Amino acid sequence: MDRISLLTNGDQSFSFRIGESLSIGREEDNDLQVPDPKVSRYHCVLEREGNRMFIRDLGSSNGTFVNGERVSQKALSGGDTIQIGESTLTYERTLDINTRQFDEGTDGSRPHGMTVIGKNDFRMEHLTDLYRADFTRRDFRRMLERLSTLFEIGNIINVYRNSESLLEAILQRIIRVIQADRYFLLIRDEKDGTLHIATRYPEQVGDTEISSTVLKTVLEEGKSVLSTDTLHDNRFLEAKSIITQSIKSVMSVPLRSHEKILGVIHVDSRDPTSLFSRDDLKLLTAIGINSGVAIENLRLYEDLKRLFRSTVKSLVAALEANDPYTGGHSERVAEYALRLSECLELSKDITERIELAAYLHDIGKIGIPKEVLNKPGRFNDQEASIMRRHPAIGHDILSNVSGMETIAKIVRHHHEKFDGTGYPDGMKGEDIPFESRLLCVIDVFDALTTDRPYRKRLSHEEAIKIITSLTGSHFDPGITEGFKRCMAHGPMES
Ligand SMILES: [Fe+2]
């Protein structure tokens, strides 16, 4: 079958078959679309007549050149060079693109069927496939799926905020675009550097014996490895699973974030008719880079979150340190909030919000005069009115911190009552943020079950009795019911 090849910088960058005819031009309905302003919309056509192939210029502005000579029509011979705009094509009678698929990028020292891609070798060359005349709708859909997977992984950090779900999401996206029998995400321990399988598919597959030579190439040299002939590849000699499970084709690529190798993506296949290609290796290498950056970003985000929480805890503990009665109140409320959220199976986001708001719910007390705040007895009306300012003061403090607007709102409304008689805004029912309604129950529960200057602490049962009596007026009935259920099952007991 005759073929035409595009030359880029003197090298053949792709090749495809020519059927009976092939039209070339800038418009997308040409068989070969060349998006070059120097190429006419319908520039030229190659047509078979008998056993010969002719090229005909279609009245192009800048001309069609064969071996440097402008032509209107010419019979082509094998090896002829065709110049159209900035593109150089060669006409060949026989060349099967598949014969060169795994020869590229190898050198004499590498085993048969092995390709290694280094960081600097990576290019999205397969984008040039868009110019292939035999590029089908299916190829196009597959390419779009691959590109969208890369894009998704690049943005995945905005969706997944814990490493377990992030790694699972990455694995699922690899499964979507790479056809393999087994998939492994291995993560390197940050302390001792050892690799462990973080997630795999299918789940029931046991630990695999991945060649240490391959892992060394991936981890130490940061290179991607492809083998399409594992049984004759001396790097897999010690990997028993290759032999016992008849694995034919293997790809291992680094999970890379800049210069740091965080782990390895490893896939393998037993199907001898479906060997991994160089394009697969390029795609998996790109996924390894995007995933590595996402994993590293999540680690930085989690470190930052830990630092922020410990700072908040220290700040709140320092504020409460001088009060023998309220000392530890916010930390206990946060602990109850966490347990109640988990017992009620609230989402991770809501749980995190409630826990943080619990730590900070009384931060506004920083603006209450000490003589009122530390008064040993009950408040008179004026003192009570001053104390009631603390949720609004807390809101003002937190709403000035970027990213804390939601927490500020939860804090503002933690003394609202379900019947609308609370403060500061007299908000009613479900207008009160859910997190504030939940916090309200826990706040009162902790206050009732700790000593106060004017009374001794109540037992949990007595506190629950009081909370029950105030359900519907002070507290949201749904939350009270959930709270009591969780108390009854013990997860709230400290
Ligand atoms: Fe409060």
Residues whose N, C-alpha, C, O or C-beta is under 5 A from the ligand:
A	BS01	LIG	H361 D362
